[in-house]
Amino acid sequence: MALTAQRYGRDLAETEPTARIQAAGALCWRIHEGELQVLLIHRPKYDDWSWPKGKLDPGETMPECAVREIAEEINLDIQLGIPLPITRYQVKNRSKEVWYWAAEVTRQRPQPDGGEVDDFRWANVKTARKLLTMPGDQVPLDHLIAAHRHNALRTLPFVVVRHAKAKPRPTWTRAEGDRPLAATGRRQALAVAKLLSAWSPKYLVSSPWTRCIETLTPFVRATGLRLRHKKSLTEVAVTRSPGKAASTITKLLAKVRSTAVCTHRPVLPQVLESLSKATDLKYAPELAGALPARDPYLKPGAVIVCHQAPDRDGKIVAIEVYDSFDD
């Protein structure tokens, strides 16, 4: 079951997909000789120039689909950046949505798959506008250009995860910090790992309690990254000294690096307070209502992805919220 999503940014406020046909892709970009360039692909079946994209596989989320499609069509291993607008159109009387993200490409070289894609071209903005076959493909390009103009295109993810579903408190007789994930929680943790791979956070932080550690364990195993523990992110610590949790998040945000944090529901108000203070409302007023505002804030296993722009003093310029499933 795919996770539902909400995405917010400058001139962007989108909810979960509703079209019968759902797809995702990315506008890959780079700065070449001081100029913004974007990657277009040519599809021989349609003889068109467009953005790399494709339809969701069963149970796949939009971010996972976007990353997979770019790997399959053009052989690039990308990490998603800011969300870009959805394109919507009809295909044989059926509605279709394509969700897009920006994705910076630095050292990698595209390689068409030779089937669906037989050619590619790095193009500056002016050339890209002329090459694009579908008028609707101009919309995410406009958004990407505007972000670049405002120094909000290059970003790093700051991801917040509420731990997955744990075994019920009444059935657990040992130390609260040792309460593990339930069977559903273990499945949610696998889903979290797949979702996190779309942004590939490099610096991992968690409450040292078992259920938080187990939530990030599948991602840790897949990446080999180190998981750091912060006692200030536990339920006990936030009850005794709530300001310490907020301070921890604020300090992590100040580093402006690719980060993921896993914590508990009672800690989330402090986390969200720090995130709110870091949002760039001057650039994107839409972010004012983007963060969850009501208890329980996030369901077990749900995720918030904040995009920090280094060139805007590390301010958050876009926010995505991914709900979890509960079987």
C-alpha positions in Angstrom: 0.0 0.0 0.0 1.5 3.3 -1.1 1.9 6.1 1.5 -0.2 9.2 1.0 1.5 12.5 0.6 1.3 16.3 1.0 3.8 18.7 -0.5 4.3 22.4 0.1 6.7 25.0 -1.2 6.6 28.4 -2.9 3.4 28.5 -5.0 2.9 24.8 -4.2 0.4 23.0 -2.0 -0.6 19.5 -3.1 -2.3 16.6 -1.6 -2.3 12.9 -2.2 -2.7 11.6 -5.8 -6.3 11.0 -7.1 -5.9 10.3 -10.8 -6.5 6.8 -12.2 -3.0 6.8 -13.7 -0.2 7.8 -11.3 3.3 8.5 -12.3 6.4 10.3 -11.1 9.6 11.7 -12.4 12.3 14.3 -11.9 13.8 17.4 -13.5 17.5 16.6 -13.3 19.6 19.7 -13.3 23.2 20.9 -13.1 25.2 24.1 -13.2 27.5 24.0 -16.2 29.9 26.8 -16.9 27.8 29.0 -14.6 24.6 28.2 -16.4 21.5 26.3 -15.3 20.9 23.2 -17.4 18.2 20.6 -17.4 18.1 17.0 -18.7 15.6 16.1 -21.4 15.0 12.7 -22.9 13.8 11.6 -26.3 11.3 8.7 -26.5 11.3 7.1 -30.0 7.8 5.6 -29.5 6.3 9.1 -29.3 9.1 11.0 -31.0 9.0 13.6 -28.2 11.2 15.4 -25.8 10.2 15.3 -22.2 11.2 14.7 -18.6 12.2 11.2 -17.4 9.2 9.7 -15.7 7.1 6.5 -15.4 4.1 4.9 -13.8 4.0 3.6 -10.2 4.6 -0.1 -9.5 2.1 -1.7 -7.1 2.7 -0.6 -3.5 5.3 2.0 -4.5 5.3 5.6 -3.3 5.7 8.5 -5.6 9.3 9.4 -4.4 10.4 5.8 -4.9 8.9 5.7 -8.3 10.7 8.9 -9.4 14.1 7.6 -8.3 13.5 4.2 -9.9 12.3 5.6 -13.2 15.4 7.9 -13.5 17.6 4.9 -12.8 15.9 2.7 -15.4 15.4 5.3 -18.2 18.6 7.3 -18.0 20.9 5.3 -15.6 21.2 8.0 -13.0 21.3 7.4 -9.2 19.5 10.5 -7.9 18.5 11.9 -4.6 15.3 14.0 -4.7 15.4 17.7 -4.1 12.5 20.1 -3.8 9.0 19.0 -5.0 7.9 20.5 -8.3 4.3 20.9 -9.6 2.2 18.0 -10.7 1.3 17.8 -14.4 -2.2 16.6 -15.2 -3.8 15.4 -18.5 -6.0 12.8 -20.0 -4.9 9.5 -21.6 -7.6 7.7 -23.5 -10.3 9.3 -21.3 -8.4 8.4 -18.1 -6.9 11.0 -15.8 -3.2 11.0 -15.3 -0.9 12.8 -12.8 2.8 13.0 -12.9 4.5 14.1 -9.7 7.9 15.8 -10.1 10.9 16.7 -8.0 14.1 18.5 -8.8 17.3 16.4 -8.7 20.8 17.8 -8.9 23.3 15.8 -11.0 27.0 16.4 -10.6 29.5 13.8 -11.7 27.3 11.2 -13.2 26.7 10.8 -17.0 23.3 9.9 -18.3 23.0 6.7 -20.3 19.7 6.0 -22.2 18.2 2.6 -21.7 18.0 2.1 -25.5 14.4 1.1 -25.4 11.9 3.7 -24.1 14.6 6.3 -24.2 17.1 6.5 -27.1 18.7 9.9 -26.6 19.1 12.7 -24.0 20.2 16.3 -24.0 21.5 18.7 -21.4 19.9 22.1 -22.4 19.8 25.6 -21.0 16.4 27.0 -20.1 15.8 28.7 -23.3 16.6 25.6 -25.4 14.6 23.3 -23.1 11.5 25.4 -23.6 11.8 25.0 -27.4 12.5 21.3 -27.2 9.7 20.2 -24.8 6.9 18.7 -26.8 4.1 18.8 -24.2 3.1 22.4 -23.1 2.3 21.0 -19.6 6.0 20.1 -19.1 6.7 23.8 -19.0 5.0 24.1 -15.6 7.6 22.2 -13.4 10.4 23.9 -15.4 9.0 27.3 -14.5 9.0 26.3 -10.8 12.6 25.0 -11.0 13.8 28.2 -12.7 12.1 30.3 -10.0 13.7 28.3 -7.2 17.1 28.7 -8.9 16.6 32.5 -9.2 15.8 32.7 -5.4 18.7 30.4 -4.4 16.3 27.7 -3.2 17.0 25.0 -5.8 20.0 23.3 -4.2 18.8 21.8 -0.9 19.6 19.1 1.7 16.9 16.9 3.3 16.1 17.1 7.0 13.8 14.1 7.7 11.8 13.5 10.8 10.3 10.0 11.5 7.9 9.0 14.2 8.8 5.5 15.2 6.8 2.7 13.8 4.0 0.9 15.6 5.3 -0.6 18.8 3.9 -3.4 21.0 1.0 -2.1 23.2 2.1 -0.6 26.5 -0.4 -2.7 28.6 1.1 -5.9 27.2 4.7 -4.9 28.0 6.0 -5.6 31.5 9.7 -4.7 31.1 11.4 -1.3 30.8 9.6 1.2 28.6 12.7 2.0 26.7 13.0 -1.6 25.6 9.5 -1.9 24.2 10.0 -3.1 20.6 8.1 -2.8 17.4 5.0 -4.8 16.7 4.7 -6.9 13.6 3.0 -4.1 11.8 5.7 -1.7 13.0 8.4 -4.0 11.5 6.6 -3.8 8.1 6.3 0.0 8.5 10.1 0.2 9.2 10.7 -1.5 5.9 8.5 1.0 4.2 10.3 3.9 5.9 13.6 2.5 4.7 12.4 2.5 1.1 11.0 5.9 1.4 14.1 7.4 3.0 16.2 6.0 0.1 14.6 8.6 -2.2 16.5 11.4 -0.2 19.4 9.3 1.1 20.0 11.1 4.4 23.6 10.6 5.5 23.5 11.7 9.2 21.2 9.5 11.2 20.0 10.4 14.7 17.6 8.5 17.0 16.2 8.3 20.5 18.1 5.4 22.1 14.8 3.6 22.9 14.4 0.3 21.1 11.3 1.2 19.0 13.1 4.2 17.5 16.2 2.2 16.8 14.3 -0.6 15.2 12.4 1.9 13.0 15.7 3.0 11.3 17.4 -0.4 11.4 16.3 -1.5 7.9 17.7 1.8 6.5 20.9 1.5 8.5 21.4 -2.1 7.3 20.8 -1.0 3.6 23.2 1.9 3.7 25.8 0.9 6.3 25.5 4.3 8.0 26.1 4.9 11.6 23.1 5.6 13.9 23.7 8.2 16.6 21.6 8.2 19.8 20.3 11.4 21.5 18.8 10.9 25.0 17.1 14.3 24.7 14.7 12.7 22.1 13.2 10.2 24.5 9.8 10.4 26.1 11.3 10.7 29.6 13.7 13.4 28.6 11.1 15.6 27.0 8.9 15.3 30.1 11.7 16.4 32.4 13.4 18.9 30.1 11.3 19.7 27.0 13.6 22.4 25.9 16.5 20.0 25.4 14.6 18.2 22.5 14.0 21.5 20.8 17.6 22.5 21.3 18.8 19.2 19.8 16.7 19.7 16.7 17.8 23.3 16.3 21.4 22.4 16.6 21.0 19.6 14.0 19.2 22.1 11.6 22.1 24.5 12.1 24.5 22.0 10.6 22.6 22.1 7.3 23.4 18.5 6.3 21.5 15.5 5.0 19.9 14.3 8.1 17.2 11.9 9.4 15.8 11.9 13.0 13.6 9.3 14.6 11.7 10.1 17.8 8.4 9.7 19.7 5.0 11.3 19.6 5.4 13.3 22.9 8.6 14.7 21.5 7.1 15.9 18.2 5.7 19.3 19.5 9.3 20.3 20.4 10.6 19.0 17.0 7.9 20.8 15.1 8.5 24.1 17.0 12.1 24.0 15.9 11.2 23.2 12.3 8.6 26.0 12.2 11.2 28.5 13.3 13.5 27.4 10.5 10.9 27.7 7.7 11.5 30.4 5.1 8.0 32.0 5.2 9.4 35.1 3.3 10.2 32.8 0.4 7.3 30.4 0.7 4.3 31.6 2.7 2.6 28.3 1.9 4.8 26.7 4.5 2.9 28.4 7.3 0.3 25.5 7.3 2.6 22.7 6.1 3.7 21.2 9.4 1.2 19.0 11.4 -0.5 21.0 14.1 -2.7 18.5 16.0 -1.9 15.6 18.2 -0.8 12.9 17.3 1.0 15.1 14.6 2.2 12.0 12.8 1.0 8.4 12.7 3.5 5.7 13.7 5.9 5.3 10.8 5.0 8.6 9.2 7.6 11.0 7.8 8.2 14.7 7.3 10.8 15.8 4.8 12.1 19.3 5.1 14.3 20.8 2.4 17.0 23.1 3.7 18.6 25.6 1.2 22.3 26.3 2.1 22.2 29.4 -0.1 19.3 30.8 2.0 21.1 30.4 5.4 19.8 26.8 5.7 16.2 27.9 5.8 13.5 25.3 5.0 12.0 26.1 1.6 9.8 23.1 1.0 8.1 20.5 3.2 6.6 17.0 2.4 4.6 14.9 4.7 4.2 11.1 4.1 1.5 9.2 6.0 2.0 5.5 7.0 -0.2 2.5 6.5 -1.7 0.4 9.3 -2.6 -3.2 8.6 
